[in-house]
């Protein structure tokens, strides 16, 4: 049944700012810094790293704080 139901997907041209961008992904300041940072995000000890990210990026609003 599902094979007979084909839906076309509308396509759009690629925006020039994306089309003419760097050919390689940016992992700055260099690949070594990227790899050092990546090691902290996976495997043993990653829970602590992600916990710090949560604390530094999450803002909790209490009902009494909202006006």
ABEGO torsion letter per residue (X at the ends): XAAABBBBBBBBBBBAAAAABBABBBBOABAAAAAAAAAAABEBGAAAAAAAAAAAABBBBBAAABX
